[in-house]
Amino acid sequence: KVERIEFLGSEVILYCKLDAIGEIMIAKLSPAEASGVSAGMPVALSLSADKAMVFAEDGSRLKASPITIDATLEKAHG
């Protein structure tokens, strides 16, 4: 669900809460991709592993590594 939106001209930043784990995911979109999106709205996000960045609680960036997601689990949480 979209918690907050920042419109920055050439890009839009979405702060989305992942209900399944209670964490926030930040997504950068083009204005066209974000068209019609509003705070409180449920959204489906997908990501490219080669463009994803993951950070530790202390703010340091974690090294990327390939992961596999169980599609059954993903569908169960929407």
DSSP file (Angstrom, degrees, kcal/mol; ACC not computed):
  #  RESIDUE AA STRUCTURE BP1 BP2  ACC     N-H-->O    O-->H-N    N-H-->O    O-->H-N    TCO  KAPPA ALPHA  PHI   PSI    X-CA   Y-CA   Z-CA
    1    1 A K              0   0    0      0, 0.0    16,-2.8     0, 0.0     2,-0.5   0.000 360.0 360.0 360.0 138.5    0.0    0.0    0.0
    2    2 A V  E     +A   16   0A   0     39,-2.8    38,-3.4    36,-0.3    14,-0.3  -0.577 360.0 176.1 -73.2 121.1    1.3    3.5   -0.9
    3    3 A E  E     -     0   0A   0     12,-3.5     2,-0.3    -2,-0.5    13,-0.2   0.827  65.9  -3.4 -90.3 -40.2    2.2    5.3    2.3
    4    4 A R  E     -A   15   0A   0     11,-1.4    11,-2.6    34,-0.1     2,-0.4  -0.993  58.0-151.0-155.6 151.6    3.6    8.5    0.8
    5    5 A I  E     -A   14   0A   0     -2,-0.3     2,-0.5     9,-0.2     9,-0.2  -0.993   3.0-163.6-129.7 135.1    4.4   10.0   -2.6
    6    6 A E  E     -A   13   0A   0      7,-2.5     7,-2.6    -2,-0.4     2,-0.7  -0.977   8.4-156.4-117.1 118.1    7.1   12.5   -3.5
    7    7 A F  E     +A   12   0A   0     -2,-0.5     5,-0.2     5,-0.2     3,-0.1  -0.852  18.1 171.7 -93.3 114.4    6.8   14.2   -6.9
    8    8 A L        -     0   0    0      3,-2.6     2,-1.5    -2,-0.7     4,-0.1   0.022  47.3-110.8-115.6  25.5   10.2   15.4   -7.9
    9    9 A G  S    S+     0   0    0      1,-0.2    -1,-0.1     2,-0.1     3,-0.0  -0.631 109.6  33.2  86.0 -86.9    9.6   16.6  -11.5
   10   10 A S  S    S+     0   0    0     -2,-1.5     2,-0.3    20,-0.1    -1,-0.2   0.552 129.5  25.8 -83.8  -6.8   11.5   14.0  -13.6
   11   11 A E        -     0   0    0     19,-0.2    -3,-2.6    20,-0.1     2,-0.4  -0.982  65.0-141.2-150.6 161.2   10.7   11.1  -11.2
   12   12 A V  E     -AB   7  29A   0     17,-3.0    17,-3.1    -2,-0.3     2,-0.5  -0.990  13.3-150.4-125.8 132.7    8.3   10.1   -8.5
   13   13 A I  E     -AB   6  28A   0     -7,-2.6    -7,-2.5    -2,-0.4     2,-0.4  -0.916  11.0-163.4-106.7 123.9    9.3    8.3   -5.3
   14   14 A L  E     -AB   5  27A   0     13,-3.1    13,-2.5    -2,-0.5     2,-0.7  -0.897   8.8-157.9-105.6 133.6    6.7    5.9   -3.7
   15   15 A Y  E     -AB   4  26A   0    -11,-2.6   -12,-3.5    -2,-0.4   -11,-1.4  -0.946  23.0-175.7-107.3 109.4    7.0    4.8   -0.1
   16   16 A C  E     -AB   2  25A   0      9,-3.1     9,-3.4    -2,-0.7     2,-0.5  -0.909  20.9-139.0-115.6 131.5    5.1    1.5    0.0
   17   17 A K  E     - B   0  24A   0    -16,-2.8     2,-1.0    -2,-0.4     7,-0.2  -0.775  12.4-143.2 -89.2 126.1    4.3   -0.6    3.1
   18   18 A L  E >>> - B   0  23A   0      5,-3.6     4,-2.5    -2,-0.5     3,-1.3  -0.779  11.2-162.0 -87.9 102.3    4.6   -4.3    2.5
   19   19 A D  T 345S+     0   0    0     -2,-1.0    -1,-0.2     1,-0.3     5,-0.0   0.810  82.8  64.5 -56.7 -33.9    1.8   -5.6    4.7
   20   20 A A  T 345S+     0   0    0      1,-0.2    -1,-0.3    57,-0.2    58,-0.0   0.826 124.4  13.3 -62.6 -32.1    3.2   -9.2    4.8
   21   21 A I  T <45S-     0   0    0     -3,-1.3    -2,-0.2     2,-0.2    -1,-0.2   0.435  97.2-122.6-124.8  -3.3    6.3   -8.1    6.6
   22   22 A G  T  <5 +     0   0    0     -4,-2.5     2,-0.2     1,-0.2    -3,-0.2   0.654  67.7 129.4  72.4  15.8    5.5   -4.6    7.8
   23   23 A E  E   < -B   18   0A   0     -5,-0.8    -5,-3.6     1,-0.0     2,-0.4  -0.629  57.9-117.8-102.1 161.1    8.5   -3.0    6.1
   24   24 A I  E     -B   17   0A   0     -7,-0.2     2,-0.4    -2,-0.2    -7,-0.2  -0.832  21.4-163.3 -98.7 134.2    8.7    0.0    3.7
   25   25 A M  E     -B   16   0A   0     -9,-3.4    -9,-3.1    -2,-0.4     2,-0.5  -0.963   9.6-148.4-113.7 134.3    9.8   -0.4    0.1
   26   26 A I  E     -B   15   0A   0     -2,-0.4     2,-0.4   -11,-0.2   -11,-0.2  -0.900  15.7-172.0-105.8 128.6   10.9    2.7   -1.8
   27   27 A A  E     -B   14   0A   0    -13,-2.5   -13,-3.1    -2,-0.5     2,-0.5  -0.961  14.8-149.1-123.7 138.0   10.3    2.7   -5.5
   28   28 A K  E     +B   13   0A   0     -2,-0.4     2,-0.3   -15,-0.2   -15,-0.2  -0.927  27.6 171.0-105.9 123.3   11.4    5.3   -8.1
   29   29 A L  E     -B   12   0A   0    -17,-3.1   -17,-3.0    -2,-0.5    -2,-0.0  -0.837  35.6-107.8-126.5 162.2    9.1    5.7  -11.1
   30   30 A S     >  -     0   0    0     -2,-0.3     4,-1.8   -19,-0.2   -19,-0.2  -0.527  40.5-107.8 -79.1 158.8    8.7    8.0  -14.0
   31   31 A P  T  4 S+     0   0    0      0, 0.0     4,-0.4     0, 0.0    -1,-0.1   0.867 122.2  53.8 -56.1 -35.5    5.7   10.4  -13.8
   32   32 A A  T >4 S+     0   0    0      1,-0.2     3,-0.9     2,-0.2    -3,-0.0   0.906 107.6  49.3 -65.5 -41.2    3.9    8.4  -16.5
   33   33 A E  T 34 S+     0   0    0      1,-0.2    -1,-0.2    -3,-0.1    -4,-0.0   0.823 112.7  48.4 -66.2 -30.9    4.4    5.2  -14.5
   34   34 A A  T >< S+     0   0    0     -4,-1.8     3,-2.3     2,-0.1    -1,-0.2   0.430  79.9 131.2 -90.3   0.1    3.0    6.9  -11.4
   35   35 A S  T <  S+     0   0    0     -3,-0.9     3,-0.1    -4,-0.4    -3,-0.1  -0.321  78.3  11.1 -57.6 127.8    0.0    8.4  -13.1
   36   36 A G  T 3  S+     0   0    0      1,-0.3     2,-0.3    -2,-0.0    -1,-0.3   0.367  94.9 130.0  86.4  -4.9   -3.2    7.7  -11.1
   37   37 A V    <   +     0   0    0     -3,-2.3     2,-0.3     4,-0.0    -1,-0.3  -0.652  31.5 175.1 -84.1 137.4   -1.3    6.5   -8.0
   38   38 A S    >   -     0   0    0     -2,-0.3     3,-1.8    -3,-0.1   -36,-0.3  -0.956  38.9 -81.8-139.4 159.7   -2.4    8.1   -4.7
   39   39 A A  T 3  S+     0   0    0     -2,-0.3   -36,-0.2     1,-0.2   -35,-0.1  -0.313 114.8  26.4 -59.6 139.3   -1.5    7.6   -1.0
   40   40 A G  T 3  S+     0   0    0    -38,-3.4    -1,-0.2     1,-0.3   -37,-0.1   0.243  91.6 127.4  91.2 -11.6   -3.4    4.8    0.6
   41   41 A M    <   -     0   0    0     -3,-1.8   -39,-2.8   -39,-0.1    -1,-0.3  -0.576  62.0-123.0 -81.7 136.5   -3.8    2.9   -2.7
   42   42 A P        -     0   0    0      0, 0.0     2,-0.3     0, 0.0    -1,-0.1  -0.595  36.3-175.3 -74.2 140.2   -2.8   -0.7   -2.9
   43   43 A V        -     0   0    0     -2,-0.3     2,-0.5    -6,-0.0    -6,-0.0  -0.944  25.8-133.1-134.0 156.5   -0.2   -1.3   -5.6
   44   44 A A        -     0   0    0     -2,-0.3     2,-0.4     2,-0.0    34,-0.0  -0.959  29.2-169.6-107.7 122.5    1.6   -4.3   -7.2
   45   45 A L        -     0   0    0     -2,-0.5     2,-0.3     2,-0.0    -2,-0.0  -0.882  10.5-175.4-113.9 144.0    5.4   -3.7   -7.5
   46   46 A S        -     0   0    0     -2,-0.4     2,-0.3     2,-0.0    -2,-0.0  -0.942  11.7-158.1-128.4 156.8    7.9   -5.7   -9.3
   47   47 A L        -     0   0    0     -2,-0.3     2,-0.6   -20,-0.0     3,-0.1  -0.963  19.8-123.6-138.1 154.7   11.7   -5.1   -9.3
   48   48 A S    >>  -     0   0    0     -2,-0.3     3,-1.9     1,-0.1     4,-1.1  -0.852  19.4-144.2 -93.2 123.9   14.7   -5.8  -11.4
   49   49 A A  T 34 S+     0   0    0     -2,-0.6     3,-0.3     1,-0.3    -1,-0.1   0.830 100.6  57.9 -58.2 -31.9   17.3   -7.6   -9.3
   50   50 A D  T 34 S+     0   0    0      1,-0.2    -1,-0.3    -3,-0.1    14,-0.0   0.633 113.6  38.3 -75.1 -11.5   20.1   -5.7  -11.2
   51   51 A K  T <4 S+     0   0    0     -3,-1.9    -1,-0.2     2,-0.0    -2,-0.2   0.475  92.5 106.9-112.9  -6.2   18.6   -2.4  -10.1
   52   52 A A     <  -     0   0    0     -4,-1.1     2,-0.4    -3,-0.3    12,-0.1  -0.483  48.6-163.7 -78.2 143.7   17.5   -3.2   -6.5
   53   53 A M        -     0   0    0     -2,-0.2     2,-0.4    11,-0.0    10,-0.1  -0.995   2.2-164.8-126.1 134.4   19.4   -1.9   -3.5
   54   54 A V  E     -C   62   0B   0      8,-0.5     8,-3.4    -2,-0.4     2,-0.3  -0.958   5.8-160.8-122.5 138.2   19.0   -3.3   -0.1
   55   55 A F  E     -C   61   0B   0     -2,-0.4     6,-0.2     6,-0.3     2,-0.1  -0.900  14.2-126.8-122.7 147.2   20.1   -1.6    3.1
   56   56 A A    >   -     0   0    0      4,-3.1     3,-2.1    -2,-0.3     6,-0.0  -0.327  41.1 -96.6 -78.5 168.8   20.9   -2.7    6.7
   57   57 A E  T 3  S+     0   0    0      1,-0.3    -1,-0.1     2,-0.1    -2,-0.0   0.801 125.4  58.4 -58.2 -29.5   19.2   -1.1    9.7
   58   58 A D  T 3  S-     0   0    0      2,-0.1    -1,-0.3     1,-0.1     3,-0.1   0.442 121.3-107.1 -82.2   1.9   22.3    1.1   10.1
   59   59 A G  S <  S+     0   0    0     -3,-2.1     2,-0.2     1,-0.3    -2,-0.1   0.335  74.8 136.5  92.9  -7.2   21.9    2.5    6.6
   60   60 A S        -     0   0    0      1,-0.1    -4,-3.1    -5,-0.1    -1,-0.3  -0.514  59.6-112.5 -76.0 142.8   24.8    0.6    5.0
   61   61 A R  E     -C   55   0B   0     -6,-0.2    -6,-0.3    -2,-0.2     2,-0.3  -0.568  28.6-135.3 -77.2 132.8   24.1   -0.9    1.6
   62   62 A L  E     -C   54   0B   0     -8,-3.4    -8,-0.5    -2,-0.3     2,-0.1  -0.621  26.1-101.3 -87.4 147.1   24.1   -4.7    1.5
   63   63 A K        -     0   0    0     -2,-0.3     2,-0.1     1,-0.1    -1,-0.1  -0.434  42.2-112.6 -66.4 136.7   25.9   -6.5   -1.2
   64   64 A A        +     0   0    0     -2,-0.1    -1,-0.1   -12,-0.1   -11,-0.0  -0.443  40.4 171.0 -72.3 142.2   23.5   -7.8   -3.9
   65   65 A S        -     0   0    0     -2,-0.1     2,-0.0   -16,-0.1     0, 0.0  -0.984  39.0 -96.2-147.3 147.4   23.0  -11.6   -4.2
   66   66 A P        -     0   0    0      0, 0.0     2,-0.3     0, 0.0     0, 0.0  -0.331  42.7-171.6 -64.0 143.2   20.5  -13.5   -6.3
   67   67 A I        -     0   0    0      2,-0.0     2,-0.4    -2,-0.0   -18,-0.1  -0.925  16.8-141.1-131.4 159.0   17.3  -14.7   -4.5
   68   68 A T        -     0   0    0     -2,-0.3     2,-0.5     2,-0.0     0, 0.0  -0.983  14.2-155.2-120.6 133.0   14.4  -17.0   -5.4
   69   69 A I        -     0   0    0     -2,-0.4     2,-0.7     4,-0.0     3,-0.0  -0.915  20.7-122.6-110.9 132.4   10.9  -16.1   -4.3
   70   70 A D     >  -     0   0    0     -2,-0.5     4,-2.2     1,-0.2     3,-0.3  -0.624  17.7-152.8 -72.3 113.5    8.2  -18.8   -3.9
   71   71 A A  H  > S+     0   0    0     -2,-0.7     4,-2.2     1,-0.2     5,-0.2   0.811  93.5  57.6 -60.4 -31.6    5.5  -17.7   -6.3
   72   72 A T  H  > S+     0   0    0      2,-0.2     4,-1.7     1,-0.2    -1,-0.2   0.923 108.0  46.1 -64.5 -44.7    2.8  -19.4   -4.1
   73   73 A L  H  > S+     0   0    0     -3,-0.3     4,-1.3     1,-0.2    -2,-0.2   0.909 110.8  53.4 -64.0 -42.8    3.9  -17.3   -1.1
   74   74 A E  H  X S+     0   0    0     -4,-2.2     4,-0.6     1,-0.2     3,-0.4   0.912 109.4  47.7 -60.0 -44.4    3.9  -14.1   -3.2
   75   75 A K  H >< S+     0   0    0     -4,-2.2     3,-0.5     1,-0.2    -1,-0.2   0.841 106.1  58.8 -66.6 -32.7    0.3  -14.8   -4.4
   76   76 A A  H 3< S+     0   0    0     -4,-1.7    -1,-0.2     1,-0.2    -2,-0.2   0.823 112.0  39.7 -66.0 -30.6   -0.9  -15.5   -0.9
   77   77 A H  H 3<        0   0    0     -4,-1.3    -1,-0.2    -3,-0.4    -2,-0.2   0.414 360.0 360.0-101.9   1.1    0.2  -12.1    0.3
   78   78 A G    <<        0   0    0     -4,-0.6    -3,-0.2    -3,-0.5    -4,-0.1   0.418 360.0 360.0  84.1 360.0   -0.9  -10.2   -2.8
